Amino acid sequence: MKQSSPEHAPLELERFLPYRLSIVSNTVSQAIADDYQRRFDLGVTEWRVLAVLARFDGLSAREVADRTAMDKVAVSRALARLVHAGRVSRAVHGGDRRRSVLNLTEAGWAIHDEVAPMARRRERELLARLDAEEQAWLGRILDKLMPAGQDTSL
């Protein structure tokens, strides 16, 4: 059996903060996603793109990726599916053909307006496990843990 120093001891994933945050995030996201995936054939990344465009009209694909901290390739694929499905429109920004402007279509808004209340309900159910003081602390802790420069207005 290999002897290891504390520095090289096996990582206790069940106590490792990034792992724990990932488990909570994935579990909550998937619970919400089960609802809209079945009803609208919409993936998690596509929903997040719709939600960002509902909040911030006229973003570019790069701005969507930056606001969500999602992989640019994943955002690009999600946008391609959303545009193809008629849920997002893509136009050229002014005279700059390199920059596109993205907006929800009527179909995109219809989906958003059904999914957003479902997401809020799931959030309320999750937060109900915490008392008011714990909820306030959670908000403050998450704000402190957000990467510098990351927009927390979402």
N, C-alpha and C positions, 0 to 999 in steps of 0.2 A: 504494500500500500504506500502510495506516495505521500510523504510528509510535506505539508505546505505551511508557509508562514501566514499570519493574518492577512497580509497584503495579497497573497495568492490563494486564499481559501475560496472554495466554490461560492459563487454568487447565490445568495438566498433570494431567488426571484420573488417569492411571496412577501418579502419585506422591502424589495427594491422599488423605490418611488416611481420611476418611469414605467415599470411593468404594471404596477398597481393602477396608475392613472390610465394606462392603455386598456387594461381589463375593464375598468369602469366605463371608459369612453366607448369601447367597442360594444359592451353589453347594452348600454343605453341607446347608442346609435342603432344597433341592430333591432332592438325592440320597436323603435319608431319606424325603422326601415321596413320591417315586415308588413306594416300597414300599407305604406305607399308603394312598395314594390309589387305587391299583389294587385292593387287597384289601378296603378298607373304605369306599370313596367318601367319603374324609375329606380336607378341605383343611388347609393348614398352620395357619391360624388356629384351626380346630376342634381340631386335635391339641394345639396349645398351650393351649387352654382346658381340654381333658381333662387334660393333664399338670398344670396348675396346680390343678385341682379334686382330682386324685388326691393332691397334696401338701398342699393346704390345704382341708380339708372345710368346707363351709358358707359359702363366700364369696358376696358379692353380685356382680352384673355389674360394678359400678364397681370393686370390689376386684380382680376378675380383670384388668380393663383397667389398673389402677394397677400391679399386680404384674408384668405383662408389658410395660408401656409400649406397648401396642397401642392403636390408635384405638378409642374407645368404640363407635362405630357398627359397626365391623368385629366387635368382640367381641359386640355385641348381635345381629348377624345370625348369627354362628357359634352363639351360644347358642340362638337360635330354631331353627336347623337341628338342633342336638343334642337339644333338647327334643322337637321334632317326631319325630325318629328314635328316641326312647326311650333315648337315651344319657346324658341329664342330666335330673334332676328339679328342678322349681322349686317352692318352697313359700314361704309368707308368713312373714316373721320376726316371731314373737310376735304382737303386736296391730298392728304397723306394716305396713299394706297397701302402703306405698310401697317397702318394702325386701324383696327376695326373697332366699331362701337357696337356693344351688345345690349339688347333690350328684351324683356319678356314680351311675348306676343299675347294675344287674348287667351289662347290655349294655355300658355305658360302661367298667366295670372290665375286662370281658373284652377289649375293644379295647386299653385301656391296657396290660394285662398281656401282650399280644402285641407291641405297637408299642414299648414302652419298651426291651425287650432289643435290638430292632433299632436303635433310636436310640443306645443305649450302644455297640453294636458299631461303628456308623459313627463315633462319637466316638473310640473306641479306634483305629480305622484311621487317622483323621485325625491324632491325637496321636502315632501311631507314626512319623510323619515327623520328629518332634522328639525330641532326646535328653532325658533326665530333667531336666537343668538348664534346657534351653529350655522344657520344659513348666512348670516351676516359675516361670520368669520370665514366661511368657505369662499364667499365673494372676495373678501380682502386677500385671502391667501392666493386664490387663483390670479387676482390682479398682480400680486407680487411675483408670481411665478411666470407670468407671460413674458415672452422674449421682449427685450428692449425694442421699442419702435413698433411693436405689433399693435394694431388698432383693436382696442377692447370694446369698441362701440357696437360690435356685432352681438 
